[in-house]
Amino acid sequence: MKPADSVNLLRLSLLPAWLGVGALWLLHWLPLSLQAAIGNGLGWLLSLLPGKRRHVVATNLALCFPDSSPRVRRRWLRQTFQTSARAMIEHGVLWWAPEARLRRLVRIDNPDAALGDGTRPVIWLAPHFVGLDMGGARLSMDYKAASMYAPARNPVSDRLMLHGRSRFTSPKLIAKHEGIKPVLRALKDHLPFYYLPDQDQGRNNAVFVPFFGVPAATLSALPRLARLTGAQVVPVITRQLPGGQGYTVHFYPPWDSFPSTDLEADVARMNAFIEDRIREMPPQYLWLHRRFKTRPTGEASPYA
């Protein structure tokens, strides 16, 4: 699992790093309803500031929802910053709150579905929604699992992210530079693999398949991993609830007939599933990421 993108992209360190950490530590004592109100206010202010990140969000929403009115897309833009700011602030709960409080605030809808049919390794397909880290931390209370991460540039953020992911168990955290072999070993040892394959990471190991009808460079590792290890794909989505009610983690049924003999069709199936979940809660997806930065040869960047 990568460090929380909502934290990195909104710059947890708008202030010097340790001052920002201290602010989150103080805020984590507040009821989640007050933290949510503060996050909504901060997100509203950030959504008004002109700049690169606002342009990225507006561009992504225009590309993916061309039939929605500008007014609706402006509302989703504001709510995107609000949900991301809430997630940033509520990371203090993830890092320092006692386990009992986290269990109350982050609830698993259907824990019996977590391991699929219970006979094969499991890949938890976890797209980049704002509740991603909350769901991962909650699952780590009940399961020893594996995930992949890219170290944060800010060493303070990196230390806290690793702390948050290893408070309750000793998960197998695989740095991105270690490559695929540790992932294969983890799956062969039947450790659930919490996997986030829906960001644009360039052309390496990627294929261009539609994402909301737009060709998007998409990692092809999910079907490859499933084929190499015999793992089943069990999608898991963490939803941020309104009004400081916390988060819910929901497992979806294991995918049948996956992988197929068509790699591109398998990757397109993954994108289609993520699209369906985004349509259920558009502002909770990580629109701050330049999802379409890698373009087919000869095509200009939409973010220029």
Buried (B, 14 or more C-beta within 10 A) or exposed (E): BBBBBBBBBBBBBEEEBEEBBEBBEEBBEBEBEEBBBBBBEBBBEBBEEEEEBBEBBBBBBBBBBEEBEEEEBEBBBBBBBBBBBBBBBBBBBBBBBEEEBBBEBBBBEEEEBBBBEEEBBBBBBBBBBBBBBBBBBBBBBEBBBBBBBBBBEBEBBBBBBBEBBEBBBEBBBBEEEEEBEBBBBBBEEBBBBBBBBBBBBEEEBBBBBBBBEBBBBBBBBBBBBBBBBEBBBBBBBBBBBEEBEBBBBBBBEBBEEBBEEEBEEBBBBBBEBBBEBBEEBBBBBBBBBBBBBBBEEEEEEBEE
